[in-house]
């Protein structure tokens, strides 16, 4: 039974940075399309950044383009989301997800039910 576990959330001031981590167990991430989603209270879930195996395709939402970067470390079986220049509107619960590697990045970022979901990490941007 595979699972994803996120870490690295917290409180940060506007303009600051955070890096979220998501470690997989029970399966190897390198053959999966991976991604990060977020959901704020009262808002729809948003696919933030996704990447297919070997980064053959990548997707970044316009709302975070130029500020957020997705990456993976296959040795550590971990996915990262580097978030820079954080804004109050970035406040949300962030979830990592993974599904079969045949999915393109933009498809995963709009996929309703990825095969694997993390438990969520709270990110709060406030002064």
C-alpha positions as CSV (number, residue, x, y, z in Angstrom):
1,X,0.0,0.0,0.0
2,X,1.7,3.2,-1.2
3,X,1.5,6.5,0.6
4,X,2.8,10.0,0.4
5,X,3.8,12.1,3.4
6,X,4.3,15.9,3.2
7,X,6.4,18.1,5.4
8,X,7.7,21.6,5.5
9,X,4.6,23.7,5.9
10,X,4.3,26.6,8.3
11,X,3.9,30.3,8.8
12,X,5.9,32.7,6.7
13,X,5.9,36.4,6.1
14,X,4.9,37.9,2.7
15,X,7.9,37.8,0.4
16,X,9.4,34.8,2.2
17,X,10.2,31.2,1.0
18,X,9.3,27.7,2.0
19,X,10.1,24.3,0.6
20,X,7.6,21.5,0.9
21,X,8.7,17.9,0.7
22,X,6.7,14.8,-0.1
23,X,8.2,11.4,0.5
24,X,6.7,8.2,-1.0
25,X,6.7,4.8,0.6
26,X,5.5,1.5,-1.0
27,X,6.2,2.7,-4.5
28,X,9.0,4.5,-6.5
29,X,8.2,8.0,-7.7
30,X,10.5,8.1,-10.6
31,X,8.0,6.3,-12.9
32,X,5.0,8.4,-11.8
33,X,3.7,11.8,-12.9
34,X,3.8,13.9,-9.7
35,X,2.3,17.1,-8.7
36,X,1.3,19.6,-6.0
37,X,-2.2,20.9,-5.4
38,X,-3.6,23.4,-3.0
39,X,-7.0,24.3,-1.5
40,X,-7.9,27.4,0.5
41,X,-11.1,27.6,2.6
42,X,-14.0,28.5,0.3
43,X,-12.0,28.0,-2.9
44,X,-11.7,25.3,-5.4
45,X,-8.7,22.9,-5.5
46,X,-6.0,24.1,-7.8
47,X,-3.2,22.2,-9.5
48,X,-0.1,24.2,-8.8
49,X,2.7,22.4,-10.4
50,X,3.1,19.0,-12.0
51,X,5.8,17.0,-13.8
52,X,5.9,13.8,-15.7
53,X,8.8,11.2,-15.4
54,X,12.1,12.7,-16.4
55,X,10.3,16.1,-16.7
56,X,9.3,15.3,-20.2
57,X,6.3,17.5,-19.6
58,X,5.9,20.1,-16.9
59,X,3.0,22.4,-15.8
60,X,2.9,25.4,-13.6
61,X,-0.2,27.4,-12.8
62,X,-0.2,31.0,-13.9
63,X,-0.9,32.1,-10.4
64,X,2.5,30.8,-9.2
65,X,4.6,30.9,-12.4
66,X,8.1,32.3,-11.8
67,X,7.7,31.8,-8.0
68,X,7.1,28.0,-7.5
69,X,9.3,25.2,-8.8
70,X,8.6,21.4,-8.6
71,X,11.4,19.0,-8.5
72,X,12.1,15.4,-7.5
73,X,15.0,13.4,-5.9
74,X,14.7,9.9,-7.1
75,X,17.3,8.6,-4.7
76,X,15.3,10.0,-1.8
77,X,12.0,9.1,-3.4
78,X,10.9,12.6,-2.6
79,X,9.2,15.4,-4.5
80,X,9.8,19.1,-3.6
81,X,7.9,22.3,-4.1
82,X,10.1,25.4,-3.7
83,X,8.0,28.4,-3.1
84,X,9.5,31.9,-3.3
85,X,8.1,35.4,-3.1
86,X,5.1,34.1,-1.1
87,X,1.9,36.1,-1.0
88,X,-1.1,36.1,1.3
89,X,-3.1,34.5,-1.5
90,X,-0.8,31.5,-1.4
91,X,-2.2,30.6,2.0
92,X,-3.7,27.1,1.7
93,X,-3.4,23.4,2.5
94,X,-0.9,21.9,0.0
95,X,-1.2,18.3,-1.1
96,X,1.2,16.2,-3.2
97,X,-0.1,13.6,-5.6
98,X,1.1,10.9,-8.0
99,X,-0.5,8.9,-10.7
100,X,0.7,6.7,-13.6
101,X,3.6,8.1,-15.7
102,X,1.6,8.0,-18.9
103,X,-0.3,11.1,-17.7
104,X,1.1,14.4,-18.9
105,X,1.8,17.1,-16.3
106,X,-1.1,19.3,-17.3
107,X,-3.5,16.4,-17.2
108,X,-2.4,15.4,-13.7
109,X,-2.8,19.0,-12.5
110,X,-6.5,18.9,-13.6
111,X,-7.1,15.2,-12.6
112,X,-10.0,14.8,-10.2
113,X,-8.7,11.8,-8.3
114,X,-5.0,11.0,-8.5
115,X,-4.1,7.5,-7.4
116,X,-1.9,8.7,-4.4
117,X,-2.6,11.7,-2.2
118,X,-0.7,13.1,0.7
119,X,-2.3,14.2,4.0
120,X,-1.7,17.9,3.4
121,X,0.6,20.6,4.7
122,X,-0.7,24.0,5.9
123,X,1.1,27.0,4.5
124,X,0.1,30.4,6.0
125,X,1.5,33.6,4.5
126,X,0.9,36.5,6.9
127,X,2.7,39.4,8.6
